[in-house]
């Protein structure tokens, strides 16, 4: 029960911090069958019963045509609990395995195809928000991936407007630790569906960064939480983006330890954060 309360508090805080939900929202929760999306659906369902605003939830799963995909486990789970649920069958597996050479990672193309399907489904189902199960550790790994391999200082936005302006994607688990979600999933005994397409690809850059973070956290406990805190405590004048300096009207960085209120300087960052992703 304490673990559920901890996760629920973190979920509610993220939703409040970034205005993720509004009165009358119909939220499509993308449930892949993994521990994170199951947990997200469970926590949002609980929140809908006691929140000061009214919003509804529909869980959606995409059967992407993976050989032996055990989608019936998820269908049965949702039916037994009386949750609104839709499973859509789209063979992206054949496309990905045809387009990506053997030995290369599938994740990028697979997620692009899946995201396009989710956008279409959100329109068809009349959903105003799309909730994804990315958590604190996903956000930190993405930050380091972009830093190390892409030369960008960019993580995952907690709330994102799609390129066409028609869909809002939210990540209510942004403050939740993966270890807590794994423990919650085991506690709830969710019927986990494996991702056999990419799960065996050990050379994924994301896995390399995850191992690096695990080692760092073992040596310096709390390192991952500190990184998340850093993402909420940005000092734009101490970065080297000249366009950002111009946008903020900066000419010289404030002295170290300067605690004066610079809220006005940070306002342009809000638009920048929404555009990341």
Backbone as numpy.savetxt, mean C-alpha at the origin, in Angstrom:
# Nx Ny Nz CAx CAy CAz Cx Cy Cz
-6.46 -9.92 21.11 -7.28 -8.71 21.11 -6.43 -7.44 21.11
-5.32 -7.47 21.86 -4.44 -6.30 21.90 -3.83 -6.02 20.53
-3.50 -7.08 19.80 -2.94 -6.91 18.46 -3.97 -6.29 17.53
-5.21 -6.74 17.60 -6.27 -6.15 16.78 -6.44 -4.67 17.10
-6.41 -4.34 18.39 -6.56 -2.94 18.79 -5.41 -2.08 18.26
-4.20 -2.62 18.35 -3.03 -1.88 17.85 -3.15 -1.61 16.36
-3.48 -2.64 15.60 -3.63 -2.47 14.15 -4.78 -1.53 13.82
-5.89 -1.66 14.55 -7.05 -0.80 14.31 -6.71 0.66 14.57
-5.94 0.91 15.64 -5.54 2.29 15.93 -4.66 2.86 14.83
-3.70 2.06 14.36 -2.81 2.53 13.29 -3.58 2.77 11.99
-4.52 1.87 11.70 -5.34 2.03 10.50 -6.18 3.30 10.60
-6.82 3.53 11.74 -7.67 4.71 11.91 -6.85 5.99 11.85
-5.63 5.93 12.39 -4.78 7.13 12.37 -4.37 7.49 10.95
-4.01 6.49 10.15 -3.64 6.75 8.76 -4.83 7.32 7.98
-6.01 6.73 8.19 -7.22 7.21 7.50 -7.50 8.66 7.87
-7.36 8.99 9.16 -7.62 10.36 9.61 -6.56 11.33 9.11
-5.29 10.93 9.17 -4.19 11.81 8.77 -4.30 12.24 7.32
-4.79 11.33 6.47 -4.79 11.63 5.03 -6.20 11.67 4.44
-7.21 11.84 5.30 -8.60 11.99 4.82 -8.96 10.94 3.78
-8.72 9.68 4.12 -8.91 8.61 3.15 -10.37 8.27 2.88
-11.24 8.48 3.88 -12.63 8.09 3.74 -13.57 9.27 3.94
-14.68 9.23 3.21 -15.71 10.28 3.32 -17.08 9.64 3.46
-18.02 10.42 3.93 -19.40 9.96 4.08 -19.92 9.40 2.75
-20.48 8.18 2.82 -21.08 7.59 1.64 -20.12 6.87 0.71
-18.86 6.78 1.07 -17.89 6.08 0.22 -18.29 4.61 0.03
-18.04 4.11 -1.16 -18.12 2.67 -1.44 -16.69 2.24 -1.72
-16.13 1.44 -0.83 -14.70 1.11 -0.89 -14.51 -0.29 -1.46
-13.74 -0.35 -2.52 -13.37 -1.65 -3.08 -12.04 -2.07 -2.47
-12.07 -3.16 -1.70 -10.84 -3.67 -1.08 -10.28 -4.77 -1.98
-9.09 -4.54 -2.50 -8.45 -5.53 -3.36 -7.86 -6.63 -2.48
-8.52 -7.78 -2.46 -8.09 -8.90 -1.61 -7.39 -9.93 -2.49
-6.08 -9.98 -2.38 -5.30 -10.90 -3.19 -5.33 -12.32 -2.64
-5.66 -12.43 -1.34 -5.58 -13.72 -0.66 -4.35 -13.85 0.20
-3.57 -12.74 0.29 -2.40 -12.72 1.16 -2.76 -12.15 2.53
-1.83 -12.25 3.45 -2.09 -11.84 4.84 -2.46 -10.37 4.97
-1.85 -9.52 4.14 -2.06 -8.08 4.26 -3.46 -7.66 3.81
-3.88 -8.17 2.66 -5.20 -7.77 2.15 -6.33 -8.38 2.97
-6.14 -9.61 3.46 -7.13 -10.18 4.39 -7.27 -9.30 5.63
-6.12 -8.89 6.18 -6.14 -8.07 7.40 -6.80 -6.73 7.13
-6.47 -6.12 5.98 -7.07 -4.84 5.62 -8.59 -4.96 5.56
-9.07 -5.99 4.89 -10.51 -6.18 4.75 -11.16 -6.37 6.11
-10.56 -7.19 6.96 -11.10 -7.45 8.29 -11.16 -6.17 9.13
-10.09 -5.39 9.11 -10.03 -4.17 9.93 -10.98 -3.09 9.41
-11.09 -2.97 8.08 -12.01 -1.98 7.51 -13.47 -2.37 7.77
-13.74 -3.66 7.72 -15.10 -4.14 8.00 -15.48 -3.80 9.44
-14.55 -4.00 10.36 -14.79 -3.63 11.76 -15.01 -2.13 11.90
-14.17 -1.35 11.22 -14.27 0.10 11.32 -15.61 0.60 10.80
-16.10 -0.01 9.72 -17.37 0.43 9.13 -18.54 0.31 10.11
-18.42 -0.60 11.08 -19.50 -0.81 12.05 -19.53 0.26 13.13
-18.41 0.96 13.36 -18.36 1.90 14.48 -17.86 3.30 14.09
-17.58 3.51 12.82 -17.05 4.81 12.39 -18.14 5.89 12.45
-17.73 7.14 12.65 -18.71 8.24 12.70 -19.28 8.59 11.32
-18.73 8.01 10.28 -19.27 8.21 8.93 -19.72 6.86 8.40
-20.61 6.90 7.41 -21.10 5.67 6.80 -20.34 5.39 5.52
-19.82 4.17 5.39 -19.21 3.74 4.14 -19.41 2.24 4.01
-19.45 1.77 2.77 -19.66 0.34 2.52 -18.41 -0.26 1.89
-18.32 -1.58 1.95 -17.12 -2.29 1.50 -17.52 -3.43 0.58
-16.79 -3.59 -0.51 -16.90 -4.79 -1.33 -15.49 -5.32 -1.56
-15.29 -6.60 -1.29 -13.99 -7.23 -1.53 -13.96 -7.74 -2.97
-12.81 -7.54 -3.62 -12.66 -7.98 -5.01 -11.35 -8.76 -5.14
-11.43 -9.87 -5.82 -10.23 -10.66 -6.11 -10.14 -10.90 -7.61
-8.92 -10.87 -8.12 -8.69 -11.14 -9.54 -8.00 -12.49 -9.68
-8.68 -13.44 -10.30 -8.06 -14.72 -10.65 -7.30 -14.47 -11.95
-5.96 -14.41 -11.86 -5.14 -14.02 -13.00 -4.70 -15.19 -13.87
-5.30 -16.36 -13.63 -5.02 -17.50 -14.49 -3.80 -18.29 -14.11
-3.29 -18.11 -12.89 -2.15 -18.90 -12.46 -2.56 -20.38 -12.38
-1.74 -21.28 -12.88 -2.09 -22.71 -12.80 -2.32 -23.15 -11.35
-3.44 -23.82 -11.11 -3.73 -24.32 -9.78 -4.17 -23.28 -8.79
-4.60 -22.11 -9.26 -4.99 -21.02 -8.35 -6.17 -21.45 -7.46
-6.00 -21.44 -6.13 -7.05 -21.95 -5.23 -8.05 -20.88 -4.83
-8.64 -20.22 -5.81 -9.57 -19.13 -5.54 -10.81 -19.55 -4.76
-11.12 -20.84 -4.79 -12.31 -21.31 -4.07 -12.18 -21.11 -2.56
-10.94 -21.09 -2.05 -10.74 -20.89 -0.62 -11.20 -19.50 -0.20
-10.87 -18.52 -1.03 -11.26 -17.14 -0.75 -12.77 -16.96 -0.93
-13.31 -17.55 -1.98 -14.75 -17.46 -2.23 -15.53 -18.04 -1.05
-15.09 -19.19 -0.56 -15.77 -19.83 0.56 -15.65 -18.99 1.84
-14.47 -18.43 2.07 -14.26 -17.59 3.26 -15.22 -16.41 3.26
-15.33 -15.72 2.14 -16.21 -14.55 2.06 -17.68 -14.94 2.20
-18.07 -16.06 1.59 -19.46 -16.50 1.65 -19.85 -16.90 3.07
-18.96 -17.60 3.75 -19.27 -18.06 5.11 -19.46 -16.90 6.08
-18.80 -15.79 5.81 -18.90 -14.63 6.70 -19.89 -13.58 6.20
-20.52 -13.84 5.08 -21.54 -12.94 4.57 -21.02 -11.63 4.03
-19.75 -11.60 3.58 -19.18 -10.37 3.03 -19.55 -10.20 1.55
-19.77 -8.96 1.16 -19.98 -8.68 -0.27 -18.65 -8.92 -1.00
-18.71 -9.73 -2.04 -17.47 -10.20 -2.67 -17.69 -10.45 -4.15
-16.65 -10.14 -4.93 -16.69 -10.42 -6.37 -15.33 -10.95 -6.81
-15.33 -12.07 -7.50 -14.10 -12.59 -8.10 -14.20 -12.48 -9.61
-13.16 -11.90 -10.21 -13.15 -11.69 -11.65 -11.98 -12.48 -12.24
-12.23 -13.18 -13.32 -11.18 -13.99 -13.95 -10.62 -13.27 -15.18
-9.35 -12.94 -15.10 -8.64 -12.26 -16.18 -7.29 -12.94 -16.35
-7.03 -13.52 -17.53 -5.80 -14.27 -17.73 -4.62 -13.34 -18.04
-4.07 -12.74 -16.98 -2.86 -11.94 -17.15 -1.62 -12.82 -17.09
-1.77 -14.02 -16.55 -0.64 -14.95 -16.41 -0.01 -15.23 -17.78
-0.85 -15.52 -18.77 -0.33 -15.83 -20.11 0.38 -14.63 -20.72
-0.15 -13.44 -20.48 0.47 -12.22 -21.02 1.84 -12.00 -20.40
1.91 -12.12 -19.08 3.17 -11.85 -18.37 4.24 -12.86 -18.76
3.89 -14.14 -18.77 4.89 -15.16 -19.10 5.31 -15.10 -20.57
4.44 -14.55 -21.42 4.79 -14.40 -22.83 5.69 -13.18 -23.07
5.42 -12.11 -22.35 6.15 -10.85 -22.59 7.48 -10.76 -21.83
7.57 -11.38 -20.65 8.77 -11.24 -19.83 9.70 -12.42 -20.07
10.97 -12.17 -20.47 11.92 -13.26 -20.71 12.16 -14.07 -19.44
12.47 -15.34 -19.62 12.74 -16.21 -18.48 13.92 -15.66 -17.68
13.78 -15.66 -16.38 14.83 -15.14 -15.51 14.61 -13.71 -15.08
13.75 -12.96 -15.80 13.41 -11.60 -15.43 12.22 -11.61 -14.47
12.08 -10.54 -13.71 10.98 -10.49 -12.73 9.68 -10.05 -13.38
8.58 -10.63 -12.91 7.27 -10.39 -13.49 6.51 -9.25 -12.82
6.94 -8.84 -11.63 6.10 -7.99 -10.77 5.61 -6.71 -11.44
6.49 -6.01 -12.15 6.13 -4.71 -12.71 4.96 -4.83 -13.68
5.09 -5.71 -14.68 4.01 -5.86 -15.67 2.77 -6.45 -15.02
2.96 -7.42 -14.15 1.81 -8.06 -13.49 1.00 -7.03 -12.70
1.69 -6.17 -11.94 0.95 -5.20 -11.14 0.31 -4.12 -12.00
0.93 -3.76 -13.13 0.30 -2.77 -14.03 -0.99 -3.33 -14.61
-0.95 -4.56 -15.05 -2.15 -5.19 -15.60 -3.24 -5.30 -14.53
-2.84 -5.71 -13.33 -3.80 -5.86 -12.25 -4.42 -4.52 -11.87
-3.59 -3.47 -11.83 -4.10 -2.14 -11.47 -5.13 -1.67 -12.50
-4.86 -1.91 -13.78 -5.83 -1.52 -14.81 -7.16 -2.23 -14.65
-7.11 -3.51 -14.29 -8.35 -4.27 -14.07 -9.09 -3.71 -12.86
-8.37 -3.38 -11.79 -9.01 -2.84 -10.59 -9.69 -1.50 -10.90
-9.06 -0.66 -11.69 -9.68 0.61 -12.07 -10.99 0.37 -12.82
-10.95 -0.56 -13.76 -12.16 -0.86 -14.53 -13.27 -1.39 -13.62
-12.89 -2.28 -12.72 -13.89 -2.86 -11.81 -14.47 -1.81 -10.88
-13.63 -0.88 -10.43 -14.12 0.17 -9.54 -15.21 0.98 -10.22
-15.02 1.26 -11.50 -16.04 1.99 -12.25 -17.31 1.15 -12.40
-17.14 -0.11 -12.76 -18.30 -0.98 -12.97 -19.11 -1.20 -11.69
-18.42 -1.23 -10.55 -19.07 -1.51 -9.27 -19.49 -0.25 -8.53
-19.22 0.91 -9.12 -19.62 2.17 -8.50 -18.83 2.50 -7.25
-17.57 2.11 -7.20 -16.74 2.34 -6.02 -16.06 3.71 -6.11
-16.00 4.39 -4.97 -15.38 5.71 -4.92 -13.92 5.66 -4.46
-13.53 4.56 -3.80 -12.15 4.40 -3.34 -11.70 2.96 -3.60
-10.41 2.82 -3.86 -9.80 1.49 -4.01 -8.77 1.35 -2.89
-8.97 0.39 -2.00 -8.07 0.19 -0.86 -7.11 -0.95 -1.14
-5.82 -0.66 -1.01 -4.77 -1.66 -1.22 -4.09 -1.99 0.10
-3.52 -3.19 0.19 -2.98 -3.68 1.45 -1.52 -3.39 1.71
-0.95 -2.38 1.06 0.46 -2.05 1.32 0.62 -1.50 2.74
1.65 -1.94 3.42 1.87 -1.58 4.82 3.16 -0.78 4.99
3.49 -0.52 6.24 4.68 0.28 6.56 5.93 -0.25 5.87
6.16 -1.57 5.96 7.38 -2.14 5.41 7.42 -2.05 3.89
6.27 -2.19 3.23 6.21 -2.01 1.77 6.65 -0.60 1.39
6.19 0.37 2.17 6.51 1.77 1.88 7.99 2.04 2.05
8.58 1.48 3.11 10.01 1.69 3.36 10.85 0.98 2.31
10.47 -0.24 1.95 11.21 -0.97 0.91 11.16 -0.20 -0.40
9.99 0.35 -0.74 9.86 1.13 -1.97 10.75 2.37 -1.94
10.80 3.02 -0.77 11.69 4.17 -0.61 13.13 3.80 -0.93
13.61 2.69 -0.35 15.00 2.28 -0.56 15.24 1.77 -1.98
14.24 1.09 -2.56 14.37 0.65 -3.95 14.58 1.85 -4.88
13.76 2.87 -4.70 13.88 4.07 -5.53 15.19 4.80 -5.28
15.61 4.82 -4.03 16.85 5.50 -3.66 18.07 4.79 -4.26
18.10 3.47 -4.14 19.27 2.69 -4.55 19.28 2.40 -6.05
18.12 2.04 -6.61 18.09 1.56 -7.99 17.53 2.54 -9.00
16.75 3.53 -8.54 16.11 4.45 -9.50 16.59 5.89 -9.38
17.37 6.19 -8.36 17.85 7.57 -8.20 16.75 8.55 -7.91
15.73 8.12 -7.18 14.61 8.99 -6.82 14.34 8.90 -5.33
13.97 10.03 -4.73 13.57 10.04 -3.33 12.05 9.98 -3.31
11.51 8.75 -3.32 10.08 8.55 -3.52 9.67 7.26 -2.84
8.53 7.29 -2.14 7.99 6.07 -1.53 6.61 5.81 -2.13
5.71 5.21 -1.35 4.33 5.00 -1.79 3.44 6.05 -1.13
2.61 6.75 -1.88 1.71 7.72 -1.25 0.58 7.01 -0.52
0.16 7.54 0.61 -0.96 6.93 1.33 -2.28 7.10 0.60
-2.35 8.10 -0.27 -3.57 8.40 -1.02 -3.14 8.91 -2.38
-3.71 8.35 -3.43 -3.23 8.64 -4.79 -4.40 8.80 -5.75
-4.34 9.83 -6.57 -5.31 10.02 -7.65 -4.74 9.40 -8.91
-5.53 8.55 -9.57 -5.06 7.89 -10.79 -4.77 8.91 -11.87
-3.97 8.51 -12.86 -3.55 9.42 -13.92 -4.72 10.05 -14.66
-5.81 9.30 -14.82 -6.96 9.85 -15.53 -7.88 10.66 -14.62
-7.55 10.71 -13.33 -8.33 11.51 -12.38 -9.65 10.89 -11.96
-9.88 9.62 -12.35 -11.18 9.00 -12.08 -11.20 8.12 -10.84
-10.04 7.80 -10.28 -10.01 6.84 -9.17 -9.08 7.33 -8.07
-9.48 7.06 -6.82 -8.65 7.38 -5.67 -8.22 6.09 -5.00
-6.91 5.89 -4.91 -6.34 4.70 -4.27 -5.89 5.08 -2.87
-6.24 4.27 -1.87 -5.85 4.54 -0.50 -5.09 3.33 0.07
-4.19 3.62 1.02 -3.40 2.57 1.69 -3.57 2.72 3.20
-4.67 2.23 3.74 -4.95 2.43 5.17 -3.98 1.74 6.11
-3.20 0.77 5.61 -2.23 0.07 6.46 -0.87 0.75 6.49
-0.79 1.99 6.04 0.50 2.67 5.91 1.31 2.71 7.20
0.64 2.73 8.35 1.34 2.80 9.63 1.47 1.43 10.30
1.02 0.37 9.65 1.01 -0.97 10.26 2.26 -1.76 9.87
2.90 -2.39 10.86 4.11 -3.18 10.62 3.76 -4.55 10.06
4.58 -5.04 9.16 4.33 -6.34 8.54 4.31 -7.46 9.58
5.20 -7.41 10.55 5.22 -8.47 11.58 3.89 -8.53 12.33
3.31 -7.37 12.61 2.01 -7.35 13.30 0.92 -7.94 12.42
0.96 -7.63 11.13 -0.04 -8.16 10.21 0.10 -9.68 10.05
1.35 -10.16 10.03 1.58 -11.59 9.93 1.04 -12.31 11.17
1.27 -11.73 12.34 0.78 -12.32 13.58 -0.75 -12.30 13.63
-1.34 -11.21 13.16 -2.80 -11.08 13.13 -3.42 -12.10 12.18
-2.77 -12.27 11.02 -3.25 -13.23 10.03 -3.23 -14.65 10.60
-2.15 -14.98 11.30 -2.06 -16.31 11.90 -3.11 -16.48 12.99
-3.32 -15.42 13.75 -4.33 -15.45 14.82 -5.73 -15.68 14.26
-6.02 -15.03 13.13 -7.34 -15.13 12.51 -7.50 -16.36 11.63
-6.37 -17.03 11.33 -6.36 -18.23 10.49 -6.99 -17.98 9.11
-6.56 -16.90 8.49 -7.03 -16.61 7.14 -6.55 -17.70 6.18
-7.36 -18.11 5.22 -6.94 -19.11 4.23 -6.06 -18.45 3.15
-4.77 -18.47 3.36 -3.84 -17.74 2.50 -3.73 -18.39 1.12
-3.78 -17.55 0.09 -3.59 -18.00 -1.29 -2.19 -17.59 -1.74
-1.34 -18.53 -2.12 0.02 -18.17 -2.53 0.05 -17.53 -3.91
1.06 -16.68 -4.14 1.30 -16.14 -5.49 2.41 -16.98 -6.11
2.02 -17.97 -6.91 3.01 -18.89 -7.48 3.74 -18.31 -8.68
3.25 -17.20 -9.20 3.89 -16.62 -10.39 5.25 -16.06 -10.06
5.34 -15.24 -8.99 6.61 -14.57 -8.70 7.21 -15.00 -7.38
6.49 -15.81 -6.60 6.99 -16.17 -5.28 8.30 -16.91 -5.30
8.60 -17.59 -6.40 9.83 -18.37 -6.46 11.00 -17.58 -7.03
10.80 -16.32 -7.37 11.87 -15.51 -7.96 12.70 -14.87 -6.85
13.78 -15.54 -6.48 14.58 -15.11 -5.33 15.46 -13.90 -5.62
15.62 -13.56 -6.89 16.51 -12.45 -7.23 15.80 -11.11 -7.34
14.57 -11.02 -6.88 13.84 -9.77 -6.93 14.59 -8.71 -6.12
14.70 -7.51 -6.69 15.36 -6.42 -5.96 14.62 -6.13 -4.65
13.31 -6.28 -4.66 12.53 -6.04 -3.45 12.93 -7.00 -2.34
13.20 -8.24 -2.69 13.63 -9.22 -1.68 15.02 -8.88 -1.15
15.88 -8.38 -2.04 17.22 -7.98 -1.60 17.14 -6.86 -0.57
16.31 -5.85 -0.86 16.15 -4.73 0.07 15.49 -5.20 1.37
14.54 -6.11 1.27 13.87 -6.62 2.47 14.85 -7.33 3.38
15.75 -8.11 2.79 16.76 -8.79 3.61 17.71 -7.79 4.25
18.05 -6.74 3.50 18.91 -5.69 4.04 18.24 -5.01 5.23
16.96 -4.72 5.11 16.22 -4.08 6.20 16.12 -4.98 7.42
15.89 -6.27 7.18 15.80 -7.22 8.29 17.11 -7.25 9.06
18.22 -7.25 8.33 19.54 -7.25 8.98 19.76 -5.95 9.76
19.38 -4.83 9.15 19.54 -3.54 9.80 18.70 -3.44 11.07
17.47 -3.95 10.99 16.59 -3.90 12.14 17.08 -4.82 13.26
17.73 -5.91 12.86 18.30 -6.82 13.87 19.46 -6.15 14.60
20.25 -5.39 13.86 21.39 -4.69 14.46 20.96 -3.45 15.22
19.95 -2.76 14.70 19.45 -1.52 15.33 17.93 -1.61 15.43
17.43 -2.25 16.47 15.98 -2.41 16.61 15.24 -1.08 16.51
14.16 -1.09 15.74 13.39 0.14 15.54 13.79 0.93 14.31
14.74 0.39 13.52 15.22 1.12 12.34 14.10 1.37 11.34
13.25 0.36 11.12 12.17 0.53 10.13 11.15 1.58 10.60
10.83 1.56 11.88 9.90 2.55 12.40 10.49 3.94 12.29
11.80 4.05 12.51 12.47 5.34 12.39 12.41 5.86 10.95
12.53 4.94 9.99 12.45 5.34 8.58 11.05 5.84 8.24
10.02 5.17 8.78 8.66 5.65 8.55 8.48 7.04 9.15
9.00 7.23 10.35 8.91 8.54 10.99 9.60 9.61 10.14
10.73 9.24 9.52 11.45 10.18 8.66 10.59 10.64 7.49
9.75 9.73 6.98 8.88 10.10 5.86 7.79 11.08 6.28
7.53 11.18 7.57 6.54 12.14 8.07 7.21 13.39 8.61
8.52 13.47 8.49 9.29 14.57 9.09 10.31 15.08 8.08
9.82 15.53 6.93 10.69 15.91 5.80 11.25 17.31 5.99
12.52 17.48 5.70 13.18 18.77 5.70 13.54 19.13 4.25
12.64 19.74 3.51 12.87 19.97 2.08 14.09 20.82 1.80
14.43 21.73 2.69 15.59 22.61 2.46 16.91 21.86 2.60
16.86 20.61 3.08 18.08 19.82 3.23 18.17 18.73 2.17
17.39 18.87 1.12 17.47 17.99 -0.03 18.09 18.75 -1.21
18.45 18.04 -2.26 19.20 18.65 -3.36 18.37 18.81 -4.64
17.07 18.90 -4.50 16.21 19.07 -5.66 16.03 20.56 -5.93
16.68 21.07 -6.96 16.64 22.51 -7.23 15.25 22.99 -7.58
14.45 22.13 -8.26 13.08 22.53 -8.59 12.25 22.67 -7.31
12.51 21.82 -6.34 11.81 21.90 -5.06 12.19 23.19 -4.34
13.47 23.53 -4.37 13.91 24.80 -3.76 13.19 25.98 -4.39
13.10 25.96 -5.72 12.44 27.07 -6.41 10.96 27.12 -6.06
10.31 25.94 -5.98 8.89 25.90 -5.67 8.61 26.44 -4.27
9.55 26.24 -3.35 9.38 26.70 -1.98 9.93 28.10 -1.76
10.56 28.67 -2.79 11.12 30.01 -2.65 12.30 30.07 -1.71
13.08 28.98 -1.65 14.24 28.94 -0.75 15.48 29.51 -1.43
16.28 30.22 -0.65 17.55 30.74 -1.15 18.71 30.22 -0.33
18.44 29.90 0.92 19.47 29.34 1.79 18.76 28.47 2.83
19.37 27.36 3.20 18.76 26.47 4.18 18.77 27.12 5.56
17.73 26.93 6.35 17.73 27.47 7.71 18.81 26.80 8.55
19.28 27.45 9.58 20.33 26.86 10.41 19.87 25.59 11.09
20.82 24.70 11.37 20.50 23.46 12.08 19.84 23.79 13.41
18.78 23.05 13.73 18.11 23.28 15.00 17.07 24.38 14.97
16.88 25.02 13.80 15.88 26.07 13.68 14.48 25.46 13.85
13.76 25.88 14.84 12.45 25.29 15.13 11.30 26.23 14.79
11.56 27.31 14.06 10.49 28.24 13.72 9.44 27.55 12.84
8.21 28.01 12.97 7.11 27.43 12.20 7.28 27.77 10.73
7.47 26.74 9.92 7.64 26.94 8.48 6.52 26.23 7.71
5.33 26.24 8.29 4.19 25.56 7.68 3.94 26.06 6.26
4.08 27.35 6.06 3.81 27.92 4.73 4.76 27.33 3.69
6.00 27.05 4.13 6.96 26.47 3.20 6.59 25.05 2.81
5.88 24.35 3.69 5.57 22.95 3.45 4.30 22.75 2.63
3.47 23.77 2.51 2.20 23.62 1.80 2.38 23.08 0.38
3.35 23.60 -0.43 3.50 23.04 -1.78 3.85 21.57 -1.79
4.40 21.04 -0.68 4.74 19.64 -0.63 3.52 18.73 -0.65
2.37 19.26 -0.19 1.19 18.40 -0.16 0.82 17.92 -1.56
0.89 18.81 -2.52 0.62 18.41 -3.88 1.66 17.47 -4.41
2.93 17.70 -3.99 4.01 16.83 -4.45 3.82 15.41 -3.92
3.46 15.28 -2.65 3.26 13.96 -2.06 2.14 13.21 -2.76
1.05 13.93 -3.07 -0.08 13.27 -3.74 0.32 12.77 -5.12
1.32 13.40 -5.72 1.73 12.98 -7.05 2.73 11.87 -7.09
3.27 11.48 -5.92 4.25 10.40 -5.90 3.57 9.06 -6.13
4.33 8.12 -6.68 3.77 6.78 -6.78 3.86 6.19 -8.15
